[in-house]
Amino acid sequence: PLPDLRALGSLFPEPVQIVVAAGSPIADIAALKGKRVDIGQPGSGTRVNAEAVLSASGVALGDLGAITEEGLAAGLRRLGAGEVDAVITTIAAPAHSLQLAAANQGIRLLSIGEEAKATLAAGHPNLVPVTLPANTYPGQADDVRTVAATALLVGTAGIPDSTVEAVLGQTYGGIDFVAAGSTAGALISKATGRTGLTLPLHPAAERFLLRDAPSQ
C-alpha cells in the first residue's frame, strides 16, 4: 500500500485487446473455452485485466485449454505459428506490434459483450468502455467494443503545487505529441484528465483540471 500516492491526471486509454488469427473460427470471448490463450505475464496489468474480462464474459481460467504467460511479443509469435489461439493484451491503440501482425500475418480483435461490459463497470471502475473504430488496424472492417485502463500521471502528496502546475501545463498544453509522432500522446487532453481515476487527485492537480472546465 502507498497511501501517499496521488494522481496528477489521466493521460490516454490503454484498451484491452483480445487478438485471434484472421481466419480463426473464434467469434466471441465465450468461445475461448477450451482454447490456448496467452493472458499476459504474472503481475502485469495485462494479466489482471485479462482475468477480469474473461471472468465477466463467463470464462474462468480453468475453462481455458492451455495458458501461456509470455506477453504480447511472444504471444503474437505463437499466434502466428499456430501455437496459441488467442492473445490478450492491454496496450494503447493502435499498437505498432499489432499493426505489424495485422499487416503481415492477419489478426482479428474480439469485442466484449454488453453484459460483460456492464459487469466490468460494476466491479472494475478503473476499466472504462471504449470503441476501436474500423481501420484502427489493417484489415479491421468493423468497430471493436472493449474496455480500457487509463494511463495515469502519478506522484505523491508532497509534490509542491508549483511543480504540479508546471508538469500539467506541459503535459496538457506544452508538448506537440503529434509532431513528436506519439499516437497515444495525441490522445492526451485536459478535457479527459479526470477519466478513469482510481487514486485521489493531488489538490493542485484538481484545481488545474477544474480551471476553465465547462460547468456541469
ChimeraX attribute file (.defattr): number of C-alpha atoms within 10 A of each C-alpha:
attribute: neighborCount
match mode: 1-to-1
recipient: residues
	/A:1	4
	/A:2	6
	/A:3	9
	/A:4	11
	/A:5	16
	/A:6	22
	/A:7	21
	/A:8	29
	/A:9	32
	/A:10	22
	/A:11	24
	/A:12	25
	/A:13	26
	/A:14	23
	/A:15	26
	/A:16	28
	/A:17	28
	/A:18	24
	/A:19	24
	/A:20	25
	/A:21	22
	/A:22	15
	/A:23	9
	/A:24	11
	/A:25	10
	/A:26	18
	/A:27	13
	/A:28	14
	/A:29	20
	/A:30	18
	/A:31	13
	/A:32	21
	/A:33	19
	/A:34	15
	/A:35	16
	/A:36	19
	/A:37	27
	/A:38	28
	/A:39	27
	/A:40	26
	/A:41	16
	/A:42	12
	/A:43	8
	/A:44	15
	/A:45	15
	/A:46	24
	/A:47	19
	/A:48	15
	/A:49	25
	/A:50	23
	/A:51	17
	/A:52	19
	/A:53	26
	/A:54	22
	/A:55	16
	/A:56	22
	/A:57	22
	/A:58	13
	/A:59	19
	/A:60	16
	/A:61	17
	/A:62	10
	/A:63	14
	/A:64	16
	/A:65	14
	/A:66	15
	/A:67	16
	/A:68	16
	/A:69	16
	/A:70	16
	/A:71	20
	/A:72	22
	/A:73	13
	/A:74	15
	/A:75	25
	/A:76	26
	/A:77	14
	/A:78	19
	/A:79	23
	/A:80	18
	/A:81	11
	/A:82	12
	/A:83	13
	/A:84	22
	/A:85	24
	/A:86	28
	/A:87	28
	/A:88	27
	/A:89	25
	/A:90	25
	/A:91	22
	/A:92	21
	/A:93	19
	/A:94	16
	/A:95	17
	/A:96	13
	/A:97	12
	/A:98	23
	/A:99	17
	/A:100	14
	/A:101	20
	/A:102	19
	/A:103	13
	/A:104	11
	/A:105	14
	/A:106	19
	/A:107	25
	/A:108	26
	/A:109	25
	/A:110	20
	/A:111	21
	/A:112	23
	/A:113	16
	/A:114	13
	/A:115	11
	/A:116	19
	/A:117	21
	/A:118	13
	/A:119	15
	/A:120	22
	/A:121	16
	/A:122	10
	/A:123	12
	/A:124	16
	/A:125	12
	/A:126	17
	/A:127	26
	/A:128	19
	/A:129	17
	/A:130	16
	/A:131	13
	/A:132	20
	/A:133	13
	/A:134	13
	/A:135	12
	/A:136	17
	/A:137	23
	/A:138	17
	/A:139	15
	/A:140	18
	/A:141	12
	/A:142	14
	/A:143	15
	/A:144	20
	/A:145	20
	/A:146	24
	/A:147	26
	/A:148	22
	/A:149	26
	/A:150	24
	/A:151	19
	/A:152	21
	/A:153	16
	/A:154	16
	/A:155	16
	/A:156	15
	/A:157	18
	/A:158	10
	/A:159	12
	/A:160	11
	/A:161	16
	/A:162	9
	/A:163	11
	/A:164	17
	/A:165	17
	/A:166	11
	/A:167	16
	/A:168	20
	/A:169	14
	/A:170	11
	/A:171	19
	/A:172	18
	/A:173	13
	/A:174	11
	/A:175	13
	/A:176	14
	/A:177	16
	/A:178	12
	/A:179	9
	/A:180	10
	/A:181	10
	/A:182	11
	/A:183	17
	/A:184	19
	/A:185	18
	/A:186	16
	/A:187	15
	/A:188	20
	/A:189	16
	/A:190	22
	/A:191	14
	/A:192	15
	/A:193	24
	/A:194	21
	/A:195	19
	/A:196	21
	/A:197	19
	/A:198	16
	/A:199	15
	/A:200	16
	/A:201	21
	/A:202	24
	/A:203	15
	/A:204	19
	/A:205	21
	/A:206	16
	/A:207	13
	/A:208	20
	/A:209	21
	/A:210	15
	/A:211	10
	/A:212	10
	/A:213	10
	/A:214	7
	/A:215	5
	/A:216	3
